[in-house]
Amino acid sequence: MRSDQFKSLLAGLTRLTVRQLDELRKAVEAQHQRTQALRALEAAGEGLGCPHCSSFKFTKNGHSRGLQRYLCAACSRTFNAATNTPLSRLRGKERFFQHGECLAQGLSIRAAAAQMGVAVSTAFRMRHRFLQEVVSHQPRHVAGLLEADETYVRESQKGSRHLTRAARHRGGTAVKAKGLPRDLIPVLVGRLRGQPHVVDQVLTSMNILQATEALRGAVGPDTLLCTDGSGAMRGAAKALGVTSKSIAVSYGGRVVEGVYHVQTVNSYHERLQSWLSRGLRGVATKYLPNYLAWMRVSEWYRGDLKPEHFVISGLGRQLINT
């Protein structure tokens, strides 16, 4: 818009009725959200080469659905900031920033759908496309005291068309086997003392092999692994060849040996369990890794969580570093 046209628009505001001003405000807010979403997408793609051939020889080639489009001189293919990312074929890119706000607020699917003015199925699809790439965004080779312990989440086939067991009907009772109920899913969590780094992994069984693989990328030569007294965790520390301290924790309360304890990671367990059960009212087990990723990003940016963090992470850019 030319400057004279903009001045004419501002001059006409005094002639608008209250109803017209309300409609104008809503239209401006909607356009502002759309612009923010597209800017976040463009910013995430800055400094990256062609997603098809990795060449940096490309030129601007118009716009497509509000996003700057580029033409690669090396492979002659076009692309934009979302090409070859989990969000590439997701429609409604102008709502990406608004959806990032819903994730930052920790809203449920239905609440997010209502806030964005879309169908519940659309909000559901956007959520998991945003989060699926973030599952692998784990801190690497952390330095310091890493507390590691497992927690258990009730197995859920929420949303499944074909249940492999009888329906619980508002909760039901756990299926007992030897030891723990067999419908509890182990989740291994590592929490770096004094830092927001969180490592998490959904396991099929709490054993040495799976615990070792879950922690392999996170530990390094400067990591001190602090675990409870479980054999799986002791075996994982030995297999990884890292310095470790095992604390024998009883069900009667916490045990602290100087600076060694697992209370930091257990506190994280409590927040995670409360959020899954109360804030989100339970999640399907097959989507549990996505929700762990959501919690991880929220923990990393606690106090400064912004919609852009989810937009950029959803595009595949890892923001969680050590």
C-alpha positions in Angstrom: 0.0 0.0 0.0 1.3 3.4 -0.9 1.8 6.0 1.8 -1.0 8.3 0.5 -3.4 5.3 0.6 -2.3 4.5 4.2 -2.9 8.1 5.3 -6.3 8.0 3.7 -7.1 4.8 5.6 -6.1 6.4 8.9 -8.1 9.5 8.2 -11.2 7.4 7.6 -11.1 5.8 11.0 -12.9 8.7 12.7 -15.9 8.1 10.5 -16.3 4.4 11.5 -19.0 3.2 13.9 -18.3 1.1 17.0 -19.4 -2.0 15.2 -17.2 -1.2 12.2 -14.2 -0.6 14.5 -14.7 -4.0 16.1 -14.8 -5.7 12.7 -11.7 -3.8 11.7 -9.9 -4.8 14.9 -10.6 -8.4 14.3 -9.5 -8.3 10.7 -6.2 -6.5 11.7 -5.6 -9.1 14.5 -6.2 -12.0 12.0 -3.8 -10.4 9.5 -1.2 -9.8 12.2 -1.3 -13.5 13.2 -0.9 -14.6 9.6 2.0 -12.2 9.1 3.7 -13.5 12.3 3.3 -17.1 11.2 4.8 -16.5 7.8 7.7 -14.4 9.3 8.5 -17.3 11.8 8.6 -19.7 8.9 10.8 -17.4 6.8 13.2 -16.9 9.8 13.5 -20.6 10.3 14.7 -21.1 6.8 17.3 -18.4 6.8 20.9 -19.6 6.2 19.8 -23.0 4.8 20.5 -24.2 1.4 18.2 -25.8 -1.2 16.3 -28.7 0.5 16.6 -30.8 -2.7 20.3 -30.5 -3.4 21.8 -28.4 -0.5 23.1 -25.8 -3.0 23.2 -22.1 -1.9 22.9 -20.8 -5.4 19.2 -19.8 -5.6 17.2 -16.7 -6.4 13.8 -15.4 -5.3 11.0 -16.7 -7.5 7.7 -15.0 -6.4 5.5 -16.1 -3.6 3.2 -19.0 -2.9 0.5 -18.8 -0.2 2.3 -15.9 1.4 5.7 -17.6 1.6 8.7 -16.5 -0.4 9.5 -19.0 -3.1 13.0 -19.7 -4.4 14.4 -21.2 -7.6 17.6 -23.3 -7.3 20.2 -22.6 -10.0 21.8 -26.0 -9.4 18.8 -28.4 -9.6 16.2 -26.0 -11.2 13.7 -26.9 -8.6 11.6 -24.5 -6.5 11.2 -24.5 -2.7 10.2 -22.4 0.3 11.0 -22.4 4.0 8.7 -25.3 4.7 9.7 -27.6 1.8 10.8 -31.1 2.9 9.8 -30.5 6.5 7.0 -32.1 8.6 5.0 -29.0 8.0 5.5 -28.8 4.2 2.1 -30.2 3.1 0.1 -28.9 6.1 -2.4 -26.4 4.9 -3.3 -23.2 6.8 0.3 -22.0 7.2 -1.1 -18.6 8.3 -2.4 -20.4 11.4 1.0 -21.8 12.4 1.9 -19.0 14.8 -1.6 -19.2 16.4 -1.1 -23.0 16.8 2.3 -22.3 18.3 0.5 -20.1 20.9 -1.8 -23.0 21.7 1.2 -25.2 22.3 2.9 -22.6 24.4 -0.3 -22.3 26.5 -0.5 -26.1 26.9 -4.1 -26.2 25.6 -6.0 -29.4 24.9 -7.0 -30.4 21.4 -10.5 -29.1 21.8 -9.4 -25.9 23.4 -6.9 -25.3 20.6 -9.5 -26.0 17.9 -11.9 -23.5 19.5 -9.2 -20.8 19.8 -8.1 -21.3 16.2 -11.6 -21.6 14.8 -10.9 -25.0 13.1 -12.2 -28.5 13.4 -10.9 -30.8 16.2 -9.4 -33.1 13.6 -7.5 -30.2 12.0 -6.1 -29.1 15.4 -5.1 -32.7 16.1 -3.4 -33.1 12.8 -1.5 -29.8 13.2 -0.4 -30.7 16.8 1.3 -34.0 15.8 2.8 -32.7 12.7 4.4 -29.9 14.8 5.7 -32.3 17.4 6.8 -35.4 15.5 10.1 -33.9 14.4 10.8 -32.7 18.0 10.9 -36.2 19.3 14.5 -36.7 18.2 15.6 -33.2 19.5 17.4 -34.5 22.5 20.4 -32.9 24.3 23.7 -34.6 23.4 26.8 -35.4 25.5 25.7 -33.3 28.5 28.3 -32.2 31.1 27.4 -32.4 34.8 25.2 -34.5 37.0 22.5 -36.3 35.1 19.8 -37.8 37.2 18.1 -40.7 35.4 15.0 -42.7 36.6 11.9 -44.3 35.0 8.3 -43.5 35.5 5.3 -45.4 34.3 2.3 -44.2 32.2 -0.9 -46.2 31.9 -1.2 -47.8 28.5 -3.9 -46.1 26.5 -5.5 -47.1 23.2 -7.5 -43.8 23.1 -8.8 -43.1 19.6 -8.0 -46.6 18.3 -10.7 -48.3 16.2 -9.6 -51.8 17.2 -8.8 -52.4 20.8 -6.6 -55.3 21.8 -8.3 -55.5 25.2 -11.6 -54.9 26.7 -12.6 -51.2 27.1 -11.9 -49.8 30.5 -15.0 -47.6 30.7 -13.8 -44.5 32.5 -10.6 -45.8 34.0 -11.2 -49.5 35.0 -8.5 -51.4 36.8 -5.0 -52.4 35.8 -4.3 -55.8 34.4 -2.2 -57.5 37.0 0.8 -59.7 36.3 3.9 -60.5 38.3 5.3 -57.3 39.8 3.9 -54.2 38.1 0.7 -54.2 36.1 1.5 -55.2 32.6 -0.4 -52.3 31.0 2.1 -49.7 32.4 4.4 -48.2 29.9 7.9 -47.3 31.1 9.3 -43.9 30.3 12.9 -43.2 31.0 13.8 -39.6 31.9 17.1 -38.0 32.5 17.3 -34.5 34.0 20.5 -32.5 34.2 21.0 -31.0 37.6 20.9 -27.2 37.5 20.1 -27.0 33.8 16.9 -27.4 31.7 18.2 -30.3 29.7 15.8 -33.3 29.6 16.3 -36.6 28.0 13.3 -38.9 27.5 12.4 -42.2 25.8 9.4 -44.4 25.8 10.5 -48.0 26.4 8.7 -51.3 25.8 10.5 -52.8 28.8 12.7 -51.5 31.5 15.9 -53.5 30.9 19.6 -52.8 30.5 19.6 -52.8 26.7 16.8 -50.3 26.3 18.0 -48.1 29.1 21.5 -48.0 27.5 20.2 -47.0 24.1 17.9 -44.3 25.6 20.9 -42.7 27.4 23.6 -43.3 24.8 23.4 -40.0 23.0 22.9 -37.9 26.1 25.9 -39.0 28.1 29.5 -38.1 27.4 32.9 -38.1 29.0 31.9 -35.2 31.3 28.6 -36.8 32.5 28.1 -38.1 36.0 25.1 -40.4 35.9 23.1 -40.6 39.1 20.5 -43.4 39.2 18.3 -45.2 41.7 19.2 -48.8 42.8 17.6 -50.6 39.8 19.6 -53.2 38.1 18.7 -51.9 34.6 20.1 -48.5 35.4 23.3 -49.9 37.0 23.8 -52.1 34.0 23.2 -49.2 31.6 25.8 -47.0 33.3 28.3 -49.9 33.1 27.5 -50.5 29.4 28.0 -46.8 28.6 31.2 -46.7 30.5 30.4 -43.5 32.3 31.0 -42.5 35.9 27.9 -43.2 37.9 26.5 -43.1 41.4 23.6 -45.5 42.4 21.3 -44.4 45.2 19.2 -47.1 46.9 15.8 -45.5 47.1 13.0 -47.1 49.2 9.3 -46.6 48.9 9.3 -45.0 52.3 10.8 -41.7 51.2 13.7 -40.0 49.5 17.3 -40.9 50.1 20.1 -38.2 49.8 23.8 -39.0 50.0 25.5 -35.6 49.9 24.8 -34.1 46.4 23.6 -37.5 45.1 19.9 -38.0 44.7 17.2 -38.4 42.1 14.8 -35.9 43.5 15.1 -33.5 40.5 14.1 -36.0 37.9 11.3 -37.4 40.2 10.0 -33.8 40.5 9.9 -33.7 36.7 8.0 -37.0 36.7 5.3 -35.5 39.0 4.9 -32.5 36.7 4.7 -34.7 33.6 2.2 -37.1 35.1 0.0 -34.3 36.4 0.0 -32.6 33.0 -0.8 -35.8 31.1 -3.6 -36.8 33.3 -5.2 -33.5 34.4 -4.1 -30.9 31.8 -4.6 -33.2 28.8 -6.9 -35.8 30.4 -4.8 -38.7 29.2 -3.0 -39.3 25.9 -2.9 -42.3 23.5 0.3 -44.4 24.0 1.2 -44.2 20.3 1.4 -40.4 20.6 3.2 -40.4 24.0 6.7 -39.6 22.4 5.2 -36.4 20.9 3.8 -35.2 24.2 7.2 -35.9 25.9 8.8 -33.7 23.2 6.2 -31.0 24.0 7.0 -31.1 27.7 10.7 -31.1 26.9 10.5 -27.9 24.9 8.3 -26.3 27.6 10.9 -27.2 30.2 13.8 -25.9 28.2 12.1 -22.5 27.7 10.3 -22.3 31.0 9.4 -18.7 31.7 10.3 -17.6 28.2 8.3 -20.0 26.0 7.2 -18.5 22.7 5.1 -19.7 19.8 8.2 -19.4 17.5 9.9 -22.1 19.4 7.3 -24.7 18.3 7.2 -23.4 14.7 10.9 -23.5 14.3 11.2 -26.9 16.0 8.4 -28.3 13.9 10.3 -27.4 10.8 13.1 -29.6 12.0 15.5 -27.1 13.5 16.8 -28.4 16.8 16.7 -25.6 19.4 17.6 -27.9 22.4 21.4 -27.9 22.7 24.0 -28.4 25.4 
